[in-house]
Amino acid sequence: MYVLDINPTILNIGSLKIQWYGLIYALGFILSYVFLRRVVKNRWIKRLDIEKLDSFIIYAILGVVLGSRLFYFVFYDFMELIVNPLEFFSIWHGGMSFHGGLIGTVVACILFSRKYKIDVWKLFDICTIPAIFALMLGRIGNLINGGLVGTAFDGGWCFIFPKYDMVCRHPYPIYAFISHLILFGYLVMLLYINREKIKSYLGKGVLGVNFLIGYGVLRIITDIWKVDNLVLGVKIGQWLSVIMILIGIIIIKEKKEKINIQ
């Protein structure tokens, strides 16, 4: 049994407050930018240069933050948004829905591609690696924040989340981290296999579809041990993940001449 008693605040001086959750998400965006700069440097996408990349990062950050926060309150904590609308901007308190962030990112990619005439599928593909890596970091933030909890469990590795209650529970953020690590390794393997023809490989939707289906399957499994709202006896995160998988299958059918799922 472990008691999760980590101070979520790194620095607190007067009105200045820096918290682990926000810092970790900021680190995720920074490392994503570093990866995408390498994409630009290697000319994986012809029309994407550093100046456009800077604009794309702004699009992506807005898409992730607005989409994830909106979905979180709509599906998980709607009354809090009604009672305290300003809570929407308190990102450091936690409450970032992956599925909302995904939709926000997709919208950002579409808008950016239309403005700069860049193949949207290439944007989708290059976003998969940094996205899953940022999610891994995010789960560490979830664990430190102590707000994303698992179901009750009395096994040898159970955690008590004092901010939630004093019941020993599954360490869901750790399970989610491991699932993201598996998907990250798989996506990197796909890039490695196709490293010699990567320019032609991007834009076919292979990475994007593997991300959708892989994440969806793993999320359905890990959410077995997550405390979540139920709809028809199934957890909301699992329903949304089923939709991800179905969208991935539809994309395969639409682009079957290009996509070859490894």
VEXFIVEX-673179 format. One line per 10 residues: number of its first residue (from 1); for each residue x, y, z of N, C-alpha, C. Coordinates in pm, 1 decimal, m for minus. Atoms other than C-alpha are relative to their C-alpha. Example, Ala and Ser with C-alpha at 12.3 -4.5 7.8 and 13.67 -1.06 7.14 Angstrom:
BEGIN
1 = 89.0/m119.0/0.0/1230.0/m450.0/780.0/90.0/120.0/0.0  m82.0/m119.0/m6.0/1367.0/m106.0/714.0/m77.0/109.0/73.0 $
This chain:
BEGIN
1 = 84.7/m119.4/0.0/0.0/0.0/0.0/88.1/124.2/0.0  m75.3/m123.6/10.0/130.7/343.7/m95.4/m95.2/117.9/17.0  79.0/m121.6/m17.6/m2.3/679.3/19.2/58.6/107.1/m90.5  m47.3/m99.1/96.4/23.9/933.1/m262.0/m9.8/138.5/62.2  m0.8/m126.7/m73.1/124.8/1239.9/m68.7/110.1/90.2/m55.7  m98.5/m84.7/66.9/320.1/1449.6/m319.9/m54.9/141.1/m9.0  42.2/m139.3/10.3/303.2/1827.0/m300.4/m5.1/39.4/m147.2  11.5/m33.2/142.8/168.8/1932.6/m643.8/64.8/133.4/m36.5  m58.3/m131.3/24.5/326.8/2277.4/m602.4/152.1/m5.7/13.0  m146.3/m2.1/m3.4/694.3/2316.0/m689.9/50.0/124.9/70.3 $
11 = m44.7/m129.2/m51.9/728.3/2685.2/m604.9/m120.9/85.4/30.5  111.7/m85.4/m40.4/496.4/2914.2/m416.2/55.2/122.3/71.6  m51.5/m125.1/m56.2/617.5/3271.3/m363.5/m101.3/110.6/m29.0  102.4/m102.4/19.6/341.0/3523.0/m311.1/m105.4/m45.7/m99.0  98.2/35.5/101.9/119.7/3520.7/m616.2/57.3/m95.3/m105.2  m63.8/91.2/94.2/372.3/3309.4/m808.9/m12.3/m143.5/49.7  17.4/140.2/m36.6/276.2/2943.9/m800.3/26.6/m86.9/m123.4  m33.4/92.1/108.0/436.2/2679.3/m1020.5/m31.2/m142.3/46.9  40.9/134.4/m39.0/282.6/2332.8/m1012.6/52.9/m103.9/m97.2  m53.9/108.6/80.1/408.7/1999.1/m1137.1/m84.9/m27.2/m123.3 $
21 = 90.5/35.9/109.2/101.9/1938.8/m1353.8/21.3/91.8/m120.4  m19.4/m95.8/108.3/141.5/2255.9/m1557.3/139.1/m8.2/m59.4  m138.5/8.3/47.8/520.4/2220.8/m1577.4/20.5/m121.5/m89.3  m15.1/122.1/78.2/495.4/1864.6/m1706.9/m65.6/14.8/m136.7  65.0/m21.6/128.9/247.6/1962.8/m1976.4/81.7/96.4/m86.3  m85.1/m92.9/74.4/472.1/2254.4/m2074.2/120.8/m73.4/m56.6  m114.0/79.9/46.7/763.6/2010.3/m2098.0/m41.3/m86.3/m119.3  50.0/80.6/111.2/551.3/1789.5/m2323.6/m7.6/79.2/m129.0  6.9/m85.0/118.8/488.9/2079.0/m2562.4/139.7/35.2/m52.1  m136.6/m35.8/39.8/857.5/2175.4/m2561.1/68.1/m115.9/m72.5 $
31 = m62.5/116.1/62.7/976.8/1822.9/m2641.1/m67.0/m33.3/m133.5  69.8/19.8/127.4/709.4/1793.0/m2910.4/54.7/96.6/m104.9  m54.9/m99.8/91.1/843.5/2112.1/m3064.4/139.4/m40.5/m47.3  m135.1/44.9/36.0/1198.7/1973.4/m3055.0/m7.9/m110.5/m105.6  16.9/108.6/96.9/1082.3/1660.4/m3238.3/m43.7/54.3/m136.0  50.5/m54.5/125.6/891.3/1860.6/m3498.9/104.4/86.9/m71.2  m110.4/m74.0/62.8/1193.4/2085.1/m3557.5/91.2/m95.9/m77.4  m81.4/100.4/70.5/1383.9/1771.0/m3650.3/m70.2/m43.1/m128.7  77.7/32.7/119.4/1103.0/1683.8/m3891.1/22.7/106.2/m107.7  m20.6/m111.0/93.6/1141.5/2027.6/m4050.8/143.1/m1.5/m53.8 $
41 = m140.6/m0.6/39.5/1521.4/2005.8/m4056.9/29.4/m106.7/m104.5  m22.5/110.6/93.5/1510.4/1671.7/m4239.0/m90.0/6.2/m123.1  85.8/m24.7/117.1/1254.8/1810.0/m4486.4/m95.3/m115.8/m25.6  96.9/107.5/15.5/1005.7/1531.9/m4419.6/m127.7/52.0/m66.0  115.6/m62.7/63.6/731.5/1774.6/m4525.9/50.2/125.3/m71.7  m63.8/m104.2/80.6/837.5/2006.0/m4809.6/m44.4/141.6/36.6  50.1/m136.2/m20.7/616.6/2306.2/m4733.8/3.7/45.5/145.6  m4.7/m35.4/m142.1/672.5/2300.4/m4358.5/140.1/46.7/36.6  m127.9/m53.9/m43.4/954.0/2532.9/m4249.7/m11.4/45.4/146.0  m1.8/m37.6/m140.9/1053.1/2669.7/m3907.7/m105.0/106.3/31.3 $
51 = 97.9/m106.6/m23.3/836.5/2980.0/m3941.0/m141.9/m56.3/5.1  132.1/62.2/m0.8/530.0/2773.5/m4028.0/m15.7/m93.0/120.0  5.4/89.2/m114.8/618.5/2524.8/m3754.6/m36.8/76.9/126.6  33.4/m82.0/m116.7/604.5/2802.0/m3493.8/m149.7/30.4/3.5  143.9/m24.8/7.6/254.3/2885.4/m3614.5/m78.4/m127.4/30.3  68.9/126.7/m21.8/156.9/2519.1/m3613.0/m4.9/m36.8/148.5  m3.9/30.1/m143.2/265.2/2478.2/m3250.4/m106.6/80.2/74.4  103.3/m81.8/m62.8/35.9/2765.3/m3151.8/m138.6/m59.2/m28.3  126.0/65.9/36.5/m251.6/2601.9/m3342.6/m20.8/m124.2/87.4  10.5/126.9/m72.1/m178.3/2268.8/m3172.6/m25.8/21.1/148.5 $
61 = 19.2/m26.1/m142.9/m151.3/2410.7/m2819.9/m142.6/45.8/28.0  137.5/m47.1/m18.0/m480.4/2595.2/m2855.6/m99.4/m114.3/m19.6  89.7/112.2/25.1/m645.2/2285.0/m3000.4/m2.5/m98.2/115.4  m9.5/95.6/m111.1/m520.0/2057.1/m2723.5/m65.9/54.8/125.7  49.3/m57.2/m125.4/m599.7/2290.0/m2434.3/m151.3/24.2/m4.9  142.8/m30.9/9.1/m940.4/2412.7/m2553.3/m83.4/m127.3/m15.9  74.2/123.9/21.3/m1052.4/2070.8/m2676.0/m4.6/m87.2/123.6  m5.7/87.6/m117.5/m937.9/1879.3/m2369.2/m79.2/56.4/116.8  75.2/m60.7/m110.2/m1084.3/2126.5/m2121.5/m150.5/m4.7/m25.7  142.2/0.6/33.0/m1417.0/2152.3/m2303.0/m59.1/m138.9/17.3 $
71 = 49.3/137.0/m12.5/m1457.9/1775.1/m2325.3/m3.6/m45.2/145.5  m4.2/40.7/m140.2/m1355.6/1728.1/m1963.3/m123.6/48.8/74.1  114.5/m53.4/m73.6/m1627.4/1956.8/m1833.5/m132.6/m52.4/m55.5  125.2/49.5/58.9/m1894.8/1837.8/m2077.6/m28.5/m144.3/43.1  21.2/141.6/m27.7/m1842.0/1467.3/m2005.6/26.0/m41.3/144.2  m40.7/46.9/m131.6/m1695.4/1456.7/m1656.6/m36.3/93.4/115.4  22.3/m91.6/m112.6/m1767.7/1770.3/m1451.3/m78.3/123.3/m46.0  76.0/m108.7/60.1/m2037.5/1979.2/m1618.6/m49.6/100.2/104.1  54.3/m89.0/m102.7/m2185.1/2120.0/m1296.5/105.0/97.1/52.6  m106.7/m88.7/m45.7/m1847.4/2261.4/m1192.2/15.3/118.2/m95.0 $
81 = m10.0/m106.7/99.5/m1836.7/2460.1/m1515.3/m116.1/98.7/13.5  117.4/m86.0/m18.0/m2187.4/2593.5/m1450.6/16.0/86.8/124.6  m13.2/m71.5/m128.2/m2114.5/2689.1/m1089.8/118.5/95.9/m2.1  m122.3/m80.6/m1.0/m1763.2/2821.7/m1150.5/63.6/1.2/m139.0  m49.1/m1.6/138.4/m1702.2/2904.9/m1521.6/150.0/29.6/m12.0  m142.1/m34.6/7.5/m1355.3/3048.2/m1448.0/90.7/m120.3/23.5  m78.8/121.4/m21.6/m1243.2/2697.7/m1349.0/49.6/m57.4/m132.2  m41.5/46.5/132.9/m1217.9/2629.8/m1722.1/145.1/36.3/m28.7  m134.7/m48.5/28.2/m893.1/2828.6/m1726.9/103.5/m47.4/102.0  m92.1/45.7/m105.5/m741.9/2665.7/m1414.4/57.6/m136.5/m37.0 $
91 = m54.2/124.7/52.5/m548.0/2404.2/m1606.0/85.5/m71.8/103.7  m89.4/59.6/m99.6/m306.9/2348.1/m1315.7/m75.7/m86.5/101.2  79.1/84.0/m90.3/m594.9/2189.0/m1118.9/m22.0/m139.6/m58.0  25.8/128.0/65.9/m602.5/1901.2/m1369.1/m130.7/8.1/m78.3  123.2/4.0/76.1/m891.6/1793.7/m1586.6/22.5/25.1/m147.9  m28.8/m10.5/142.8/m763.0/1739.5/m1940.4/m46.7/m130.4/m65.2  52.3/118.4/67.1/m967.8/1497.6/m2151.1/82.2/m30.9/m124.7  m78.6/38.0/117.9/m754.1/1307.8/m2400.6/m83.1/9.5/m127.4  81.4/4.1/121.5/m1039.1/1257.8/m2645.7/m33.1/141.3/m49.1  22.9/m139.0/39.2/m1117.2/1630.0/m2641.2/124.9/61.9/m58.7 $
101 = m126.5/m50.8/51.8/m751.2/1711.9/m2690.2/29.2/m53.7/m139.1  m18.9/60.0/131.9/m741.7/1471.4/m2984.6/m83.6/72.6/m106.1  87.1/m70.8/93.7/m1038.7/1638.7/m3152.0/51.5/141.5/m23.6  m55.4/m133.8/13.7/m886.9/1980.0/m3082.6/122.1/1.8/m90.0  m119.2/9.0/83.6/m560.5/1869.7/m3244.3/m36.7/m23.9/m145.6  45.6/27.3/137.0/m741.1/1731.5/m3549.2/m52.7/127.9/m64.8  53.4/m126.5/52.3/m928.6/2060.3/m3592.0/114.0/97.1/m31.1  m114.5/m89.6/20.6/m601.6/2254.3/m3552.3/77.1/m39.4/m125.9  m71.8/47.4/118.2/m431.5/2036.8/m3817.1/m75.9/35.3/m127.8  81.3/m30.1/118.1/m719.8/2085.4/m4061.0/6.4/148.2/m33.7 $
111 = m4.4/m144.6/23.6/m725.2/2463.0/m4016.7/136.4/43.5/m51.4  m136.5/m35.5/40.8/m347.1/2486.0/m4047.2/27.8/m46.8/m142.2  m26.6/55.1/133.8/m335.1/2263.3/m4355.5/m71.1/81.4/m107.6  73.8/m79.8/97.2/m599.2/2472.7/m4531.5/66.0/136.2/m21.1  m62.2/m131.4/11.7/m419.4/2795.7/m4457.7/132.0/m6.3/m74.3  m134.1/5.8/56.8/m71.6/2680.0/m4560.8/14.5/m104.2/m112.8  m1.2/94.6/112.2/m168.7/2420.4/m4825.6/96.0/m117.2/23.2  m83.2/115.8/m36.1/2.5/2132.2/m4646.3/m92.0/m120.8/17.8  79.1/122.8/m10.4/m126.9/1774.7/m4668.7/m34.4/m28.1/146.3  42.4/16.6/m138.7/m332.4/1728.7/m4351.7/39.2/m136.3/55.8 $
121 = m38.8/132.2/m48.3/m247.0/1356.6/m4335.6/145.5/m4.2/43.3  m139.5/m7.3/m43.5/120.7/1441.7/m4312.0/8.1/64.0/138.7  3.8/m62.2/m132.4/41.1/1666.7/m4016.8/m48.0/m99.8/104.9  49.1/102.6/m92.3/m160.6/1389.2/m3852.8/111.0/m98.9/34.5  m102.2/102.3/m21.3/123.1/1141.2/m3901.5/115.8/50.0/86.9  m115.7/m48.9/m77.7/402.0/1362.1/m3763.5/m38.6/36.2/143.1  43.7/m34.9/m136.0/189.6/1450.1/m3458.3/m11.4/m120.7/91.9  27.7/117.2/m82.3/146.1/1091.3/m3339.9/109.1/m27.5/103.4  m110.7/30.5/m91.9/492.7/1037.5/m3187.4/6.1/100.9/115.6  m3.1/m95.1/m112.0/508.4/1364.9/m2988.2/m126.8/m3.0/84.1 $
131 = 125.6/3.7/m75.4/141.6/1326.0/m2889.9/2.4/m109.5/105.3  1.0/109.7/m97.2/183.5/986.1/m2726.0/107.6/20.2/105.6  m104.1/m28.6/m98.9/507.8/1097.0/m2560.0/m49.3/103.9/101.0  55.6/m101.7/m90.2/333.3/1405.2/m2418.4/m104.5/m61.2/92.6  98.7/68.5/m83.9/54.9/1178.2/m2292.1/68.0/m77.1/112.3  m75.3/70.6/m103.3/311.4/969.4/m2106.8/39.4/95.8/111.8  m35.9/m100.6/m99.7/436.6/1283.0/m1932.8/m124.7/44.8/77.7  124.4/m43.0/m63.9/76.7/1384.4/m1864.5/m45.5/m95.8/107.8  41.1/97.8/m101.6/10.8/1061.7/m1676.3/84.3/13.6/127.4  m81.6/m27.6/m118.8/302.5/1143.9/m1447.4/m60.5/117.3/76.3 $
141 = 67.1/m114.3/m62.5/131.5/1477.0/m1384.1/m127.8/m40.6/69.7  122.4/50.6/m62.5/m195.6/1294.3/m1312.8/30.0/m68.8/133.0  m36.3/72.5/m122.7/m21.0/1075.4/m1056.6/38.5/97.6/110.3  m41.5/m98.8/m99.2/138.0/1373.0/m882.1/m120.0/78.3/51.5  118.2/m76.8/m38.4/m190.1/1563.3/m882.5/m96.8/m81.0/85.6  82.7/87.6/m82.4/m369.0/1262.7/m734.0/m148.4/9.4/m27.3  142.4/m16.4/27.4/m697.4/1337.0/m906.9/m58.1/m105.0/m92.0  46.4/102.7/93.3/m717.0/1054.7/m1162.5/21.1/m135.1/67.1  m13.9/116.0/m87.9/m790.6/745.0/m958.2/m57.0/m126.6/m62.4  49.5/129.1/43.3/m851.6/376.2/m1009.1/m107.8/m51.9/93.1 $
151 = 103.2/61.9/m82.6/m1115.5/147.1/m866.7/62.2/m57.5/127.2  m46.5/52.8/m128.1/m1091.5/9.7/m512.7/72.5/m133.1/m19.9  m86.9/115.6/19.9/m822.8/m256.0/m477.2/85.4/m17.0/125.1  m76.7/21.5/m123.4/m649.5/m416.7/m179.5/125.5/m82.9/m23.1  m121.6/74.9/31.6/m352.0/m574.2/m357.7/125.0/67.7/51.8  m125.6/m47.6/m55.1/11.9/m524.3/m272.1/49.7/130.8/m58.4  m45.9/m125.2/61.6/59.5/m229.1/m509.0/m109.8/106.9/m4.3  107.7/m98.9/0.3/m257.2/m35.9/m427.5/48.2/134.3/53.7  m33.5/m136.5/m39.2/m242.1/341.6/m378.0/m118.0/64.2/71.5  101.4/m85.0/m61.7/m430.5/573.0/m147.1/18.4/140.6/m55.8 $
161 = m2.0/m135.0/55.3/m518.3/904.4/m312.7/m70.1/92.2/99.9  62.8/m78.8/m107.6/m577.8/1135.3/m10.1/m89.0/113.4/m49.5  83.1/m108.0/51.2/m721.5/1412.6/m227.3/m138.7/m49.3/m40.8  126.7/58.8/45.0/m995.9/1173.2/m338.0/m73.1/m66.1/116.3  51.8/63.6/m120.6/m1055.5/948.4/m35.9/114.0/m80.8/61.5  m103.0/78.4/m67.5/m868.8/710.5/196.4/m12.9/m148.4/m31.3  15.5/138.5/43.8/m958.3/392.0/7.1/119.0/m38.2/m87.7  m112.3/46.1/81.8/m675.5/187.7/m143.8/m52.3/m37.7/m138.6  51.7/12.2/135.5/m709.6/185.7/m521.7/108.7/m41.0/m100.1  m92.3/26.4/109.6/m555.8/76.0/m849.4/69.1/130.7/m39.8 $
171 = m71.7/m121.4/45.2/m283.8/325.7/m958.0/m21.8/21.5/m149.3  36.9/m13.1/140.9/m461.8/405.3/m1284.6/101.2/80.8/m82.4  m96.4/m74.9/81.5/m212.1/674.1/m1398.2/121.5/m83.2/m40.7  m114.6/85.5/32.5/65.0/412.9/m1385.0/m37.8/m98.6/m110.1  46.7/90.9/104.4/m139.2/165.9/m1589.9/m6.1/72.4/m134.6  12.9/m78.1/123.1/m213.3/438.3/m1844.1/138.1/32.6/m57.1  m136.7/m29.7/43.8/155.8/535.9/m1857.4/60.6/m120.1/m72.1  m56.0/121.0/61.0/254.9/176.8/m1933.8/m63.4/m25.2/m137.0  67.5/20.5/129.0/m7.7/151.7/m2209.8/50.9/99.6/m103.8  m53.3/m100.8/92.9/120.2/476.7/m2364.3/141.9/m35.3/m42.4 $
181 = m137.6/40.0/30.5/477.9/347.8/m2344.4/1.7/m110.7/m105.8  10.6/108.1/98.5/375.7/34.5/m2536.0/m32.5/57.5/m137.4  39.6/m59.1/127.8/206.5/242.8/m2806.4/112.8/85.7/m57.7  m112.9/m82.2/43.8/501.1/483.9/m2820.7/106.6/m86.7/m65.8  m100.3/90.6/55.8/742.0/196.1/m2877.8/m43.4/m56.8/m134.2  51.9/55.6/125.5/519.0/53.1/m3149.2/6.9/102.0/m112.5  m3.1/m103.7/102.7/490.3/383.4/m3337.9/143.5/31.5/m43.1  m141.3/m22.7/32.5/866.3/441.0/m3316.6/52.1/m113.7/m87.4  m41.0/115.4/80.4/915.9/89.7/m3454.9/m47.2/15.5/m144.8  51.1/m20.7/135.3/693.4/175.5/m3753.7/85.5/101.5/m74.9 $
191 = m87.3/m99.1/63.3/905.4/483.8/m3823.0/135.2/m61.2/m33.8  m131.9/60.0/21.7/1226.4/281.9/m3788.0/m2.9/m95.0/m119.2  12.9/94.6/109.9/1104.7/13.4/m4027.5/m2.0/72.3/m134.4  15.5/m74.0/125.7/1025.5/278.6/m4287.9/93.2/120.3/m9.4  m88.1/m115.5/m9.5/1318.0/511.1/m4213.5/62.4/38.7/m134.0  m65.1/m29.6/126.7/1468.5/482.3/m4563.4/m93.2/66.9/m100.6  97.0/m61.5/91.7/1148.7/599.0/m4736.1/m103.4/82.2/78.0  91.2/m64.5/m92.9/1001.2/810.5/m4460.6/m77.4/115.5/m63.4  68.5/m113.5/62.8/917.1/1110.5/m4681.3/m124.2/m45.7/m75.8  115.6/51.4/72.9/689.6/902.3/m4899.5/m96.1/m74.5/92.3 $
201 = 80.0/75.1/m97.5/565.9/707.5/m4597.1/m98.9/91.3/71.1  86.8/m94.7/m69.3/427.0/1015.6/m4422.5/m110.3/48.1/m94.0  112.4/m47.9/78.5/87.5/1131.9/m4537.8/m92.7/m110.8/m45.3  85.6/112.4/37.4/m50.1/784.0/m4602.3/m97.1/m36.1/111.8  90.8/25.3/m111.7/m216.6/779.9/m4261.4/34.2/m121.7/82.6  m36.6/122.1/m72.2/m32.9/472.3/m4135.3/19.9/27.3/148.7  m24.6/m32.4/m140.4/91.8/633.1/m3814.5/m128.8/46.8/67.8  123.3/m52.1/m57.7/m235.7/816.1/m3758.2/m99.4/m109.6/32.4  95.3/109.2/m21.8/m449.4/502.3/m3796.3/48.1/m95.0/109.6  m54.3/84.1/m107.1/m217.2/293.2/m3580.0/m17.7/66.3/136.4 $
211 = 20.3/m74.6/m124.8/m239.1/565.5/m3317.2/m145.4/m11.2/45.8  141.6/4.0/m35.4/m620.5/575.6/m3326.3/m40.9/m137.4/52.7  42.4/134.3/m38.7/m672.9/201.6/m3311.0/77.5/m50.0/121.4  m82.2/46.6/m112.1/m381.6/126.7/m3078.5/m38.9/65.3/130.8  38.9/m68.8/m122.8/m474.8/393.5/m2827.1/m138.6/m44.5/44.1  136.3/39.2/m34.0/m841.4/298.3/m2844.4/m5.2/m134.7/69.8  m0.5/134.2/m58.8/m774.8/m68.5/m2770.3/61.4/1.4/139.8  m67.7/m4.3/m130.1/m530.6/1.5/m2487.4/m81.4/77.1/103.1  80.7/m80.2/m93.1/m759.0/266.3/m2334.9/m121.1/m79.2/49.8  112.5/83.0/m43.1/m1054.7/26.3/m2330.4/44.1/m97.0/109.2 $
221 = m52.5/94.9/m99.7/m837.6/m218.5/m2135.7/32.1/70.5/131.6  m42.2/m65.4/m124.3/m686.5/24.9/m1885.4/m117.5/63.8/74.8  114.4/m63.7/m65.5/m1020.9/195.1/m1818.4/m84.0/m97.8/81.3  65.9/99.0/m86.5/m1142.2/m129.5/m1664.1/25.3/34.6/146.2  m39.9/m29.6/m138.5/m958.1/m10.2/m1352.4/m8.2/149.1/32.8  11.5/m144.0/m23.0/m1050.2/359.3/m1377.2/m137.1/35.2/55.9  126.4/m54.4/m48.2/m1317.0/542.3/m1178.5/m51.1/96.9/m105.2  52.4/m80.9/109.8/m1537.9/693.7/m1447.0/m152.0/m6.8/0.2  145.1/1.2/14.9/m1897.4/783.4/m1526.3/m40.1/m110.0/m98.2  47.8/108.9/84.5/m2103.1/503.9/m1682.8/m114.7/45.4/m88.9 $
231 = 111.9/m18.8/92.4/m2330.1/517.4/m1985.1/m38.1/m138.8/m50.8  45.6/134.8/36.0/m2534.3/198.0/m2039.0/95.8/m106.7/52.2  m88.6/96.7/m63.4/m2296.1/20.0/m1803.9/142.7/0.2/m49.1  m136.5/m9.0/54.3/m1985.3/118.0/m2000.6/56.7/137.2/31.4  m62.8/m126.5/m37.0/m1737.3/388.1/m1898.5/12.7/93.0/m120.6  m0.6/m98.9/107.4/m1735.7/710.5/m2099.2/127.5/m9.5/m83.5  m126.7/10.1/72.3/m1367.4/677.8/m2186.8/2.9/m119.5/m93.3  4.4/118.7/84.9/m1433.7/329.9/m2325.9/m89.1/21.7/m121.7  86.9/m32.7/113.2/m1724.5/452.2/m2540.0/74.8/85.5/m102.2  m72.9/m89.9/89.7/m1508.2/730.1/m2682.7/113.5/m72.7/m72.0 $
241 = m107.4/77.6/61.7/m1227.4/482.0/m2748.1/m54.4/m93.7/m107.8  64.4/82.2/103.5/m1465.5/253.0/m2937.4/m21.4/83.9/m125.1  19.7/m90.4/114.1/m1548.6/551.6/m3158.9/132.9/21.8/m72.5  m132.2/m15.1/60.9/m1173.3/604.7/m3216.1/33.6/m119.7/m88.7  m31.7/121.7/74.9/m1133.0/244.3/m3328.0/m83.3/m7.4/m128.0  88.2/3.5/117.4/m1433.0/265.4/m3561.9/45.2/100.8/m105.2  m50.7/m100.2/94.4/m1296.8/585.2/m3717.2/125.8/m51.4/m69.1  m120.3/57.3/58.3/m962.5/411.0/m3767.6/m32.5/m103.9/m106.0  40.8/103.0/95.6/m1134.1/119.7/m3942.0/m58.4/63.3/m126.2  58.5/m70.1/114.9/m1331.0/357.6/m4165.1/110.3/61.2/m86.9 $
251 = m111.0/m60.0/74.1/m1007.7/536.5/m4260.0/74.2/m106.7/m80.7  m67.3/108.9/70.7/m849.0/203.4/m4351.1/m76.2/m35.6/m126.9  81.6/35.1/116.0/m1138.3/124.7/m4582.9/6.8/108.0/m107.5  m4.2/m110.2/95.5/m1122.6/469.4/m4741.6/137.1/13.3/m66.7  m136.1/m16.9/52.2/m744.2/462.3/m4787.7/71.6/m134.7/m10.9  m57.0/135.1/m2.6/m692.0/87.5/m4822.0/112.4/m20.5/m100.8  m105.6/14.9/98.2/m473.8/131.2/m5129.8/131.7/60.1/47.7  m121.2/m64.5/m50.6/m226.5/337.4/m4926.9/42.9/m52.7/136.3  m32.0/39.1/m137.0/m249.2/211.4/m4569.7/27.3/m150.7/7.1  m35.1/140.0/m22.8/m74.9/m110.0/m4479.4/32.4/m13.4/147.5 $
261 = m20.8/10.4/m144.7/m118.8/m176.5/m4108.3/102.0/m109.0/28.2  m109.4/94.3/m25.4/199.8/m339.1/m3988.7/m41.6/m103.3/105.0 $
